[in-house]
Amino acid sequence: MDKRYLKKIIAQTPEDLKIISACCSEAKILVSEIKYLPLNKIILISLTRLDKENENDNKKINSILKFEYVDSFKSKNINQNKPELVLELIAIDIFEKKNFYEIFFIFSQNRLITLKAEVIEVTLEDQKY
């Protein structure tokens, strides 16, 4: 019997975030599926990623990426007036500053999202298998 489990990965260190970055590389994200909730300091991103953990690169998984304690959100070369625009994620990178972290979403075609966060609190959770 082939059991399938929905994954939930929690990152609280830069090393943990590298694991989430590896799982999400090549993921497809619609601009309309990126939600920043500044009052709650949360960013939610719905993405379609490949099942790299099970060596089944043809299987697509719908996942939610949640970043907490986010103080600012900036984008570069992303037209927010085109909600149907599909972004292809290359990697998620992080730099530690004095009192905060800068987290970068690097997309194809020189597109970029930058977050500034107090701490690293990230969750990648699968929605459907």
MMTF fields as JSON, N, C-alpha, C and O atoms, coordinates in Angstrom:
{
  "mmtfVersion": "1.0.0",
  "mmtfProducer": "UNKNOWN",
  "numBonds": 515,
  "numAtoms": 516,
  "numGroups": 129,
  "numChains": 1,
  "numModels": 1,
  "chainsPerModel": [1],
  "groupsPerChain": [129],
  "chainIdList": ["A"],
  "bondAtomList": [4, 2, 8, 6, 12, 10, 16, 14, 20, 18, 24, 22, 28, 26, 32, 30, 36, 34, 40, 38, 44, 42, 48, 46, 52, 50, 56, 54, 60, 58, 64, 62, 68, 66, 72, 70, 76, 74, 80, 78, 84, 82, 88, 86, 92, 90, 96, 94, 100, 98, 104, 102, 108, 106, 112, 110, 116, 114, 120, 118, 124, 122, 128, 126, 132, 130, 136, 134, 140, 138, 144, 142, 148, 146, 152, 150, 156, 154, 160, 158, 164, 162, 168, 166, 172, 170, 176, 174, 180, 178, 184, 182, 188, 186, 192, 190, 196, 194, 200, 198, 204, 202, 208, 206, 212, 210, 216, 214, 220, 218, 224, 222, 228, 226, 232, 230, 236, 234, 240, 238, 244, 242, 248, 246, 252, 250, 256, 254, 260, 258, 264, 262, 268, 266, 272, 270, 276, 274, 280, 278, 284, 282, 288, 286, 292, 290, 296, 294, 300, 298, 304, 302, 308, 306, 312, 310, 316, 314, 320, 318, 324, 322, 328, 326, 332, 330, 336, 334, 340, 338, 344, 342, 348, 346, 352, 350, 356, 354, 360, 358, 364, 362, 368, 366, 372, 370, 376, 374, 380, 378, 384, 382, 388, 386, 392, 390, 396, 394, 400, 398, 404, 402, 408, 406, 412, 410, 416, 414, 420, 418, 424, 422, 428, 426, 432, 430, 436, 434, 440, 438, 444, 442, 448, 446, 452, 450, 456, 454, 460, 458, 464, 462, 468, 466, 472, 470, 476, 474, 480, 478, 484, 482, 488, 486, 492, 490, 496, 494, 500, 498, 504, 502, 508, 506, 512, 510],
  "bondOrderList": [1, 1, 1, 1, 1, 1, 1, 1, 1, 1, 1, 1, 1, 1, 1, 1, 1, 1, 1, 1, 1, 1, 1, 1, 1, 1, 1, 1, 1, 1, 1, 1, 1, 1, 1, 1, 1, 1, 1, 1, 1, 1, 1, 1, 1, 1, 1, 1, 1, 1, 1, 1, 1, 1, 1, 1, 1, 1, 1, 1, 1, 1, 1, 1, 1, 1, 1, 1, 1, 1, 1, 1, 1, 1, 1, 1, 1, 1, 1, 1, 1, 1, 1, 1, 1, 1, 1, 1, 1, 1, 1, 1, 1, 1, 1, 1, 1, 1, 1, 1, 1, 1, 1, 1, 1, 1, 1, 1, 1, 1, 1, 1, 1, 1, 1, 1, 1, 1, 1, 1, 1, 1, 1, 1, 1, 1, 1, 1],
  "groupList": [{"groupName": "MET", "atomNameList": ["N", "CA", "C", "O"], "elementList": ["N", "C", "C", "O"], "formalChargeList": [0, 0, 0, 0], "bondAtomList": [1, 0, 2, 1, 3, 2], "bondOrderList": [1, 1, 2], "singleLetterCode": "M", "chemCompType": "L-PEPTIDE LINKING"}, {"groupName": "ASP", "atomNameList": ["N", "CA", "C", "O"], "elementList": ["N", "C", "C", "O"], "formalChargeList": [0, 0, 0, 0], "bondAtomList": [1, 0, 2, 1, 3, 2], "bondOrderList": [1, 1, 2], "singleLetterCode": "D", "chemCompType": "L-PEPTIDE LINKING"}, {"groupName": "LYS", "atomNameList": ["N", "CA", "C", "O"], "elementList": ["N", "C", "C", "O"], "formalChargeList": [0, 0, 0, 0], "bondAtomList": [1, 0, 2, 1, 3, 2], "bondOrderList": [1, 1, 2], "singleLetterCode": "K", "chemCompType": "L-PEPTIDE LINKING"}, {"groupName": "ARG", "atomNameList": ["N", "CA", "C", "O"], "elementList": ["N", "C", "C", "O"], "formalChargeList": [0, 0, 0, 0], "bondAtomList": [1, 0, 2, 1, 3, 2], "bondOrderList": [1, 1, 2], "singleLetterCode": "R", "chemCompType": "L-PEPTIDE LINKING"}, {"groupName": "TYR", "atomNameList": ["N", "CA", "C", "O"], "elementList": ["N", "C", "C", "O"], "formalChargeList": [0, 0, 0, 0], "bondAtomList": [1, 0, 2, 1, 3, 2], "bondOrderList": [1, 1, 2], "singleLetterCode": "Y", "chemCompType": "L-PEPTIDE LINKING"}, {"groupName": "LEU", "atomNameList": ["N", "CA", "C", "O"], "elementList": ["N", "C", "C", "O"], "formalChargeList": [0, 0, 0, 0], "bondAtomList": [1, 0, 2, 1, 3, 2], "bondOrderList": [1, 1, 2], "singleLetterCode": "L", "chemCompType": "L-PEPTIDE LINKING"}, {"groupName": "ILE", "atomNameList": ["N", "CA", "C", "O"], "elementList": ["N", "C", "C", "O"], "formalChargeList": [0, 0, 0, 0], "bondAtomList": [1, 0, 2, 1, 3, 2], "bondOrderList": [1, 1, 2], "singleLetterCode": "I", "chemCompType": "L-PEPTIDE LINKING"}, {"groupName": "ALA", "atomNameList": ["N", "CA", "C", "O"], "elementList": ["N", "C", "C", "O"], "formalChargeList": [0, 0, 0, 0], "bondAtomList": [1, 0, 2, 1, 3, 2], "bondOrderList": [1, 1, 2], "singleLetterCode": "A", "chemCompType": "L-PEPTIDE LINKING"}, {"groupName": "GLN", "atomNameList": ["N", "CA", "C", "O"], "elementList": ["N", "C", "C", "O"], "formalChargeList": [0, 0, 0, 0], "bondAtomList": [1, 0, 2, 1, 3, 2], "bondOrderList": [1, 1, 2], "singleLetterCode": "Q", "chemCompType": "L-PEPTIDE LINKING"}, {"groupName": "THR", "atomNameList": ["N", "CA", "C", "O"], "elementList": ["N", "C", "C", "O"], "formalChargeList": [0, 0, 0, 0], "bondAtomList": [1, 0, 2, 1, 3, 2], "bondOrderList": [1, 1, 2], "singleLetterCode": "T", "chemCompType": "L-PEPTIDE LINKING"}, {"groupName": "PRO", "atomNameList": ["N", "CA", "C", "O"], "elementList": ["N", "C", "C", "O"], "formalChargeList": [0, 0, 0, 0], "bondAtomList": [1, 0, 2, 1, 3, 2], "bondOrderList": [1, 1, 2], "singleLetterCode": "P", "chemCompType": "L-PEPTIDE LINKING"}, {"groupName": "GLU", "atomNameList": ["N", "CA", "C", "O"], "elementList": ["N", "C", "C", "O"], "formalChargeList": [0, 0, 0, 0], "bondAtomList": [1, 0, 2, 1, 3, 2], "bondOrderList": [1, 1, 2], "singleLetterCode": "E", "chemCompType": "L-PEPTIDE LINKING"}, {"groupName": "SER", "atomNameList": ["N", "CA", "C", "O"], "elementList": ["N", "C", "C", "O"], "formalChargeList": [0, 0, 0, 0], "bondAtomList": [1, 0, 2, 1, 3, 2], "bondOrderList": [1, 1, 2], "singleLetterCode": "S", "chemCompType": "L-PEPTIDE LINKING"}, {"groupName": "CYS", "atomNameList": ["N", "CA", "C", "O"], "elementList": ["N", "C", "C", "O"], "formalChargeList": [0, 0, 0, 0], "bondAtomList": [1, 0, 2, 1, 3, 2], "bondOrderList": [1, 1, 2], "singleLetterCode": "C", "chemCompType": "L-PEPTIDE LINKING"}, {"groupName": "VAL", "atomNameList": ["N", "CA", "C", "O"], "elementList": ["N", "C", "C", "O"], "formalChargeList": [0, 0, 0, 0], "bondAtomList": [1, 0, 2, 1, 3, 2], "bondOrderList": [1, 1, 2], "singleLetterCode": "V", "chemCompType": "L-PEPTIDE LINKING"}, {"groupName": "ASN", "atomNameList": ["N", "CA", "C", "O"], "elementList": ["N", "C", "C", "O"], "formalChargeList": [0, 0, 0, 0], "bondAtomList": [1, 0, 2, 1, 3, 2], "bondOrderList": [1, 1, 2], "singleLetterCode": "N", "chemCompType": "L-PEPTIDE LINKING"}, {"groupName": "PHE", "atomNameList": ["N", "CA", "C", "O"], "elementList": ["N", "C", "C", "O"], "formalChargeList": [0, 0, 0, 0], "bondAtomList": [1, 0, 2, 1, 3, 2], "bondOrderList": [1, 1, 2], "singleLetterCode": "F", "chemCompType": "L-PEPTIDE LINKING"}],
  "groupTypeList": [0, 1, 2, 3, 4, 5, 2, 2, 6, 6, 7, 8, 9, 10, 11, 1, 5, 2, 6, 6, 12, 7, 13, 13, 12, 11, 7, 2, 6, 5, 14, 12, 11, 6, 2, 4, 5, 10, 5, 15, 2, 6, 6, 5, 6, 12, 5, 9, 3, 5, 1, 2, 11, 15, 11, 15, 1, 15, 2, 2, 6, 15, 12, 6, 5, 2, 16, 11, 4, 14, 1, 12, 16, 2, 12, 2, 15, 6, 15, 8, 15, 2, 10, 11, 5, 14, 5, 11, 5, 6, 7, 6, 1, 6, 16, 11, 2, 2, 15, 16, 4, 11, 6, 16, 16, 6, 16, 12, 8, 15, 3, 5, 6, 9, 5, 2, 7, 11, 14, 6, 11, 14, 9, 5, 11, 1, 8, 2, 4],
  "groupIdList": [1, 2, 3, 4, 5, 6, 7, 8, 9, 10, 11, 12, 13, 14, 15, 16, 17, 18, 19, 20, 21, 22, 23, 24, 25, 26, 27, 28, 29, 30, 31, 32, 33, 34, 35, 36, 37, 38, 39, 40, 41, 42, 43, 44, 45, 46, 47, 48, 49, 50, 51, 52, 53, 54, 55, 56, 57, 58, 59, 60, 61, 62, 63, 64, 65, 66, 67, 68, 69, 70, 71, 72, 73, 74, 75, 76, 77, 78, 79, 80, 81, 82, 83, 84, 85, 86, 87, 88, 89, 90, 91, 92, 93, 94, 95, 96, 97, 98, 99, 100, 101, 102, 103, 104, 105, 106, 107, 108, 109, 110, 111, 112, 113, 114, 115, 116, 117, 118, 119, 120, 121, 122, 123, 124, 125, 126, 127, 128, 129],
  "secStructList": [7, 7, 7, 7, 7, 7, 7, 3, 3, 3, 3, 7, 1, 2, 2, 2, 2, 2, 2, 2, 2, 2, 2, 2, 6, 6, 7, 3, 3, 3, 4, 4, 4, 3, 3, 3, 3, 6, 6, 6, 6, 3, 3, 3, 3, 3, 3, 3, 3, 3, 3, 6, 6, 6, 6, 3, 3, 3, 3, 3, 3, 3, 3, 3, 3, 3, 3, 3, 1, 3, 3, 3, 3, 3, 3, 3, 1, 7, 7, 6, 6, 7, 6, 6, 7, 3, 3, 3, 3, 3, 3, 3, 3, 3, 3, 3, 7, 1, 1, 7, 3, 3, 3, 3, 3, 3, 3, 6, 6, 6, 3, 3, 3, 3, 3, 3, 3, 1, 1, 7, 7, 3, 3, 3, 3, 3, 3, 3, 7],
  "xCoordList": [0.844, 0.0, 0.89, 1.79, 0.628, 1.427, 0.802, -0.241, 1.45, 0.933, 1.539, 2.721, 0.715, 1.173, 0.906, -0.161, 1.885, 1.772, 1.952, 2.784, 1.167, 1.367, 2.509, 2.574, 3.398, 4.572, 4.32, 3.555, 4.988, 5.015, 6.437, 6.897, 7.127, 8.507, 8.533, 8.002, 9.153, 9.256, 10.72, 11.601, 10.97, 12.335, 12.451, 11.628, 13.507, 13.767, 15.224, 15.629, 16.006, 17.409, 17.705, 16.946, 18.799, 19.167, 19.388, 19.08, 19.914, 20.132, 18.8, 18.676, 17.81, 16.471, 15.862, 15.225, 16.065, 15.499, 16.104, 15.441, 17.354, 17.98, 17.255, 17.156, 16.755, 15.993, 14.693, 14.318, 14.011, 12.775, 13.079, 12.312, 14.186, 14.585, 14.791, 14.347, 15.457, 15.694, 14.382, 14.221, 13.458, 12.156, 11.337, 10.566, 11.507, 10.674, 11.314, 10.664, 12.57, 13.177, 12.393, 11.944, 12.238, 11.456, 9.949, 9.177, 9.52, 8.088, 7.488, 8.167, 6.221, 5.47, 4.545, 3.835, 4.572, 3.774, 3.057, 3.688, 1.749, 0.98, 1.137, 1.132, 1.273, 1.394, 0.18, 0.314, -0.988, -2.212, -2.204, -3.018, -1.307, -1.244, -0.2, 0.142, 0.304, 1.235, 0.46, 0.017, 0.3, -0.485, 0.38, 0.939, 0.483, 1.207, 0.183, -0.621, 0.213, -0.696, 0.137, 0.579, 0.351, 1.281, 0.873, 1.74, -0.423, -0.855, -0.539, -0.259, -0.586, -0.268, 1.198, 1.663, 1.927, 3.342, 3.538, 4.462, 2.646, 2.661, 2.658, 2.004, 3.391, 3.313, 2.908, 3.509, 1.885, 1.421, 1.626, 1.254, 2.22, 2.464, 1.965, 2.423, 1.026, 0.559, 1.407, 1.567, 1.951, 2.827, 2.578, 2.052, 2.972, 2.935, 4.377, 5.108, 4.773, 6.171, 6.269, 5.28, 7.486, 7.738, 8.043, 8.592, 7.685, 7.903, 9.348, 9.625, 10.259, 11.686, 12.083, 13.075, 11.337, 11.681, 11.538, 12.261, 10.611, 10.352, 10.898, 10.511, 11.796, 12.404, 11.364, 11.555, 10.274, 9.184, 8.981, 7.972, 9.955, 9.956, 8.777, 8.528, 8.049, 6.898, 5.647, 4.7, 5.629, 4.474, 4.471, 5.475, 3.356, 3.245, 2.437, 1.448, 2.894, 2.259, 1.877, 2.676, 0.661, 0.245, 0.644, 0.295, 1.373, 1.864, 1.635, 1.431, 1.673, 1.588, 2.894, 3.348, 3.476, 4.694, 4.295, 3.762, 4.56, 4.144, 5.365, 6.128, 5.543, 6.611, 5.961, 5.035, 6.455, 5.914, 6.93, 8.114, 6.464, 7.293, 7.979, 9.133, 7.256, 7.797, 7.515, 6.365, 8.576, 8.441, 8.254, 7.579, 8.841, 8.672, 8.717, 9.253, 8.137, 7.996, 8.233, 7.557, 9.188, 9.472, 9.616, 10.057, 9.241, 9.424, 10.133, 10.061, 10.817, 11.535, 11.238, 11.315, 10.902, 10.6, 9.392, 9.314, 8.458, 7.224, 6.062, 5.858, 5.304, 4.17, 2.98, 2.344, 2.688, 1.608, 0.226, -0.777, 0.177, -1.094, -1.429, -2.466, -0.569, -0.821, -0.916, 0.058, -2.089, -2.228, -2.069, -1.829, -2.202, -2.073, -0.63, -0.356, 0.295, 1.707, 2.242, 2.044, 2.925, 3.495, 4.989, 5.735, 5.404, 6.808, 7.417, 6.774, 8.659, 9.356, 10.45, 11.4, 10.303, 11.249, 12.542, 12.518, 13.652, 14.958, 15.48, 15.911, 15.439, 15.956, 15.447, 14.953, 15.583, 15.329, 16.662, 17.281, 17.096, 18.384, 18.163, 17.153, 19.101, 18.946, 20.273, 21.337, 20.183, 21.352, 20.995, 19.925, 21.882, 21.654, 22.283, 23.473, 21.488, 21.969, 22.071, 21.989, 22.247, 22.4, 21.201, 21.338, 20.042, 18.857, 17.744, 16.619, 18.046, 17.0, 17.623, 18.843, 16.748, 17.159, 16.575, 15.454, 17.34, 16.815, 16.675, 17.639, 15.478, 15.177, 14.839, 13.998, 15.507, 15.336, 14.717, 15.178, 13.662, 13.096, 13.662, 13.378, 14.449, 15.07, 14.282, 14.171, 13.735, 12.922, 13.646, 14.603, 13.192, 13.728, 13.392, 12.544, 14.054, 13.87, 14.173, 13.525, 15.159, 15.656, 14.575, 14.588, 13.647, 12.595, 13.011, 13.706, 12.575, 13.048, 11.998, 11.307, 11.88, 11.089, 12.03, 12.782, 11.979, 12.812, 11.922, 11.014, 12.192, 11.493, 12.489, 13.662, 12.019, 12.818, 12.046, 10.873, 12.704, 12.032, 12.856, 14.086, 12.144, 12.788, 13.474, 14.612, 12.776, 13.277, 12.894, 12.104, 13.449, 13.096, 12.007, 12.234, 10.834, 9.706, 8.964, 8.092, 9.321, 8.799, 8.209, 8.773, 7.064, 6.429, 6.104, 5.523, 6.488, 6.094, 5.16, 5.558, 3.902, 2.91, 2.2, 1.673, 2.194, 1.52, 0.011, -0.477, -0.724, -2.175, -2.881, -3.888, -2.351, -2.956, -1.839, -0.748, -2.086, -1.093, -1.584, -0.899],
  "yCoordList": [-1.175, 0.0, 1.239, 1.373, 2.128, 3.332, 4.451, 4.992, 4.798, 5.865, 7.186, 7.267, 8.205, 9.541, 10.466, 10.43, 11.285, 12.2, 13.633, 13.917, 14.511, 15.924, 16.4, 16.063, 17.178, 17.64, 18.995, 19.814, 19.208, 20.509, 20.697, 19.965, 21.689, 21.962, 23.327, 24.301, 23.392, 24.638, 25.063, 24.265, 26.321, 26.851, 27.956, 28.869, 27.844, 28.871, 29.328, 30.156, 28.781, 29.175, 29.35, 28.868, 30.035, 30.151, 28.79, 28.623, 27.822, 26.48, 25.794, 25.115, 25.97, 25.418, 26.037, 25.349, 27.335, 28.029, 27.523, 27.539, 27.077, 26.501, 25.229, 24.963, 24.452, 23.241, 23.621, 23.01, 24.625, 25.089, 25.646, 25.42, 26.374, 26.907, 25.779, 25.88, 24.715, 23.578, 22.912, 22.52, 22.787, 22.179, 23.041, 22.521, 24.362, 25.282, 25.781, 26.487, 25.434, 25.906, 25.345, 24.2, 26.143, 25.839, 25.9, 25.513, 26.376, 26.494, 27.623, 28.592, 27.48, 28.494, 29.222, 28.604, 30.556, 31.387, 32.447, 33.167, 32.545, 33.628, 34.88, 34.789, 36.03, 37.28, 37.463, 37.969, 37.058, 37.192, 36.297, 36.495, 35.323, 34.38, 34.773, 33.969, 36.0, 36.521, 37.542, 38.565, 37.265, 38.134, 38.621, 37.824, 39.938, 40.544, 41.159, 41.996, 40.749, 41.258, 42.066, 41.526, 43.358, 44.142, 44.274, 44.313, 44.343, 44.463, 43.192, 43.253, 42.051, 40.771, 40.392, 39.439, 41.143, 40.875, 39.482, 38.754, 39.131, 37.805, 37.944, 38.83, 37.064, 36.927, 35.491, 34.549, 35.327, 34.014, 33.911, 34.811, 32.806, 32.578, 31.187, 30.188, 31.138, 29.854, 29.525, 30.356, 28.311, 27.943, 26.508, 25.685, 26.238, 24.883, 24.465, 25.046, 23.437, 23.014, 21.551, 20.818, 21.148, 19.764, 18.936, 19.45, 17.651, 16.746, 16.259, 15.122, 17.112, 16.776, 15.851, 15.129, 15.86, 15.042, 13.548, 12.735, 13.188, 11.78, 11.388, 10.359, 12.204, 11.943, 11.706, 10.895, 12.423, 12.331, 13.724, 14.379, 14.167, 15.534, 15.852, 17.022, 14.843, 15.109, 15.411, 15.999, 15.019, 15.231, 16.654, 17.118, 17.357, 18.73, 18.764, 18.05, 19.617, 19.746, 21.213, 22.114, 21.441, 22.784, 22.985, 22.181, 24.055, 24.323, 25.775, 26.632, 26.03, 27.389, 27.673, 26.881, 28.796, 29.259, 30.455, 31.444, 30.355, 31.398, 31.96, 31.219, 33.274, 33.985, 34.857, 35.617, 34.739, 35.528, 36.566, 36.474, 37.548, 38.626, 39.45, 39.852, 39.691, 40.441, 41.932, 42.341, 42.734, 44.181, 44.941, 45.97, 44.447, 45.136, 44.139, 43.037, 44.561, 43.73, 44.627, 45.644, 44.261, 45.038, 44.084, 42.946, 44.555, 43.742, 44.567, 45.796, 43.874, 44.527, 43.766, 42.538, 44.497, 43.949, 43.008, 42.1, 43.222, 42.433, 43.404, 44.271, 43.258, 44.132, 43.649, 42.649, 44.37, 43.976, 44.186, 43.707, 44.901, 45.113, 43.956, 43.981, 42.95, 41.756, 40.547, 39.811, 40.338, 39.24, 37.85, 36.88, 37.742, 36.448, 36.112, 35.03, 37.026, 36.807, 35.652, 35.62, 34.699, 33.539, 33.774, 34.056, 33.653, 33.807, 32.431, 31.548, 32.248, 30.984, 31.231, 31.972, 30.6, 30.786, 30.021, 28.83, 30.71, 30.068, 29.652, 28.514, 30.59, 30.285, 31.3, 32.369, 30.935, 31.839, 31.98, 30.986, 33.218, 33.464, 34.369, 35.068, 34.352, 35.122, 35.743, 35.144, 36.966, 37.652, 38.18, 38.757, 37.983, 38.461, 39.837, 40.021, 40.789, 42.141, 42.258, 41.251, 43.475, 43.636, 43.109, 42.195, 43.687, 43.334, 42.684, 42.556, 42.273, 41.701, 40.83, 40.763, 40.163, 39.332, 39.923, 40.432, 39.85, 40.164, 38.855, 38.103, 38.592, 37.352, 37.729, 38.593, 37.068, 37.37, 36.182, 35.048, 36.463, 35.489, 35.852, 36.931, 34.98, 35.239, 34.477, 33.252, 35.222, 34.641, 34.745, 35.508, 33.983, 34.106, 35.498, 36.195, 35.893, 37.182, 38.375, 39.418, 38.209, 39.291, 39.886, 41.085, 39.056, 39.509, 39.158, 38.168, 39.982, 39.832, 40.311, 41.3, 39.609, 40.065, 40.063, 39.112, 41.146, 41.274, 41.455, 42.286, 40.67, 40.78, 41.187, 40.819, 41.939, 42.246, 41.667, 41.989, 40.806, 40.125, 40.197, 40.226, 40.225, 40.265, 38.929, 38.895, 37.856, 36.502, 35.633, 36.045, 34.444, 33.506, 32.584, 31.802, 32.692, 31.819, 31.54, 32.308, 30.432, 30.109, 28.707, 27.792, 28.553, 27.242, 26.959, 27.795, 25.76, 25.261, 24.102, 23.093, 24.242, 23.212, 22.805, 23.648, 21.5, 20.978, 20.998, 20.718, 21.332, 21.433, 20.229, 19.756, 19.735, 18.591, 17.726, 18.221, 16.461, 15.579, 15.137, 14.38],
  "zCoordList": [0.0, 0.0, 0.0, 0.829, -0.929, -1.082, -0.26, -0.626, 0.863, 1.716, 1.274, 0.941, 1.278, 0.924, 2.1, 2.712, 2.4, 3.517, 3.031, 2.17, 3.594, 3.315, 4.202, 5.384, 3.627, 4.359, 4.997, 4.489, 6.127, 6.774, 7.282, 8.158, 6.721, 7.096, 7.773, 7.241, 8.945, 9.696, 9.724, 10.046, 9.386, 9.387, 10.435, 10.5, 11.26, 12.262, 12.25, 13.065, 11.32, 11.176, 9.684, 8.844, 9.35, 7.932, 7.269, 6.089, 8.01, 7.454, 7.138, 6.119, 8.008, 7.759, 6.503, 5.704, 6.343, 5.187, 3.88, 2.843, 3.924, 2.73, 2.286, 1.088, 3.228, 2.893, 2.194, 1.192, 2.723, 2.078, 0.701, -0.236, 0.555, -0.746, -1.749, -2.892, -1.335, -2.231, -2.646, -3.802, -1.717, -2.028, -2.985, -3.792, -2.893, -3.67, -4.959, -5.729, -5.211, -6.46, -7.641, -7.612, -8.652, -9.857, -9.624, -10.502, -8.465, -8.187, -9.023, -9.363, -9.342, -10.095, -9.122, -8.33, -9.205, -8.307, -9.129, -9.902, -8.966, -9.583, -8.721, -7.493, -9.346, -8.598, -7.68, -6.565, -8.143, -7.341, -6.106, -5.204, -6.045, -4.924, -3.879, -3.012, -3.958, -2.96, -2.131, -2.654, -0.85, 0.036, 1.187, 1.94, 1.315, 2.426, 3.373, 2.964, 4.618, 5.638, 6.641, 7.655, 6.363, 7.184, 8.648, 9.521, 8.936, 10.331, 11.125, 12.322, 10.452, 11.096, 10.953, 11.578, 10.125, 9.826, 9.225, 9.589, 8.297, 7.671, 6.154, 5.604, 5.488, 4.037, 3.739, 4.255, 2.903, 2.47, 0.966, 0.213, 0.539, -0.88, -1.232, -0.678, -2.153, -2.672, -3.894, -4.787, -3.931, -5.041, -5.475, -4.725, -6.71, -7.254, -7.453, -8.254, -6.703, -6.739, -7.147, -7.151, -7.49, -7.865, -6.622, -5.648, -6.658, -5.525, -5.523, -5.905, -5.096, -5.12, -3.979, -4.088, -2.903, -1.75, -2.032, -1.458, -2.91, -3.227, -4.593, -5.147, -5.136, -6.443, -7.527, -8.433, -7.413, -8.382, -8.974, -8.715, -9.772, -10.288, -11.193, -11.483, -11.645, -12.507, -11.694, -12.216, -10.427, -9.557, -9.038, -8.498, -9.194, -8.728, -7.436, -7.27, -6.533, -5.224, -5.01, -5.267, -4.541, -4.147, -2.695, -1.83, -2.433, -1.085, -0.72, -1.58, 0.586, 1.114, 1.847, 2.673, 1.533, 2.188, 3.047, 2.543, 4.353, 5.292, 6.01, 6.629, 5.922, 6.621, 7.69, 7.406, 8.924, 10.023, 10.484, 10.158, 11.24, 11.798, 10.706, 10.849, 9.628, 8.489, 8.687, 8.85, 8.67, 8.871, 7.564, 7.54, 6.477, 5.193, 4.048, 4.17, 2.931, 1.738, 0.532, 0.374, -0.322, -1.535, -2.708, -2.547, -3.884, -5.086, -6.153, -6.158, -7.052, -8.145, -9.437, -9.473, -10.485, -11.81, -11.812, -12.64, -10.893, -10.845, -10.993, -10.143, -12.069, -12.319, -11.497, -11.831, -10.422, -9.511, -10.139, -9.611, -11.266, -11.964, -12.904, -13.567, -12.967, -13.774, -12.847, -12.685, -12.236, -11.271, -11.89, -11.17, -13.222, -13.895, -14.242, -14.759, -13.964, -14.251, -13.403, -12.188, -14.057, -13.368, -13.148, -14.086, -11.895, -11.525, -11.3, -10.732, -11.746, -11.495, -10.47, -10.721, -9.313, -8.219, -8.486, -8.794, -8.367, -8.508, -7.139, -6.953, -6.169, -4.836, -3.825, -4.181, -2.549, -1.436, -0.708, -0.329, -0.518, 0.134, 1.341, 1.423, 2.268, 3.501, 3.91, 3.751, 4.442, 4.982, 6.361, 6.557, 7.298, 8.653, 8.819, 8.56, 9.245, 9.547, 11.072, 11.776, 11.582, 13.035, 13.825, 14.638, 13.583, 14.374, 13.561, 14.044, 12.337, 11.497, 10.41, 10.263, 9.651, 8.516, 7.239, 7.235, 6.163, 4.837, 4.083, 3.934, 3.612, 2.895, 1.459, 1.209, 0.522, -0.899, -1.624, -1.495, -2.39, -3.322, -4.684, -5.204, -5.26, -6.554, -7.612, -7.561, -8.573, -9.635, -10.968, -11.105, -11.939, -13.295, -13.831, -13.275, -14.901, -15.58, -14.664, -14.757, -13.783, -12.925, -12.021, -11.742, -11.567, -10.664, -9.233, -9.002, -8.28, -6.917, -5.924, -6.17, -4.806, -3.667, -2.471, -2.258, -1.691, -0.504, 0.72, 0.724, 1.755, 3.028, 4.094, 4.039, 5.051, 6.229, 7.408, 7.601, 8.205, 9.303, 10.582, 10.552, 11.707, 13.013, 13.325, 13.794, 13.06, 13.297, 12.106, 11.257, 12.048, 10.985, 11.527, 12.45, 10.939, 11.301, 9.993, 9.587, 9.342, 8.02, 8.048, 8.648, 7.389, 7.287, 5.827, 5.135, 5.365, 4.041, 4.295, 4.876, 3.857, 4.133, 2.847, 2.121, 2.575, 1.392, 1.604, 2.699, 0.543, 0.616, -0.008, 0.518, -1.127, -1.817, -2.33, -2.611, -2.455, -3.052, -4.394, -5.083]
}
